[in-house]
């Protein structure tokens, strides 16, 4: 008698994973607000006086890294569900995952540009 179990990897689970990948888009506003709150809170706690109106680079990195990580959670979840659906033969989950990855790349670029041009 064996005590091992096997996970079901039937093809009908693919559409559920695609749906979950699309539902990850609903997490984007929540993650964005959370990232803003965390980033601004860390910047104020670190309290480095700005020189010429620009905070020091270490303050920007220390406050932006956790905020960007929090903002990346929906993209990571959607990619995970897309990978699961893909393994079950349904590649449609990569559409919402790709959208969220593109949004995340845009957020990183905008944050970097705001500091450099700023």
Secondary structure as UniProt FT lines:
FT   HELIX           11..13
FT   HELIX           14..23
FT   HELIX           24..26
FT   HELIX           27..46
FT   TURN            52..53
FT   HELIX           57..71
FT   HELIX           73..87
FT   TURN            88..89
FT   TURN            91..92
FT   HELIX           93..117
//
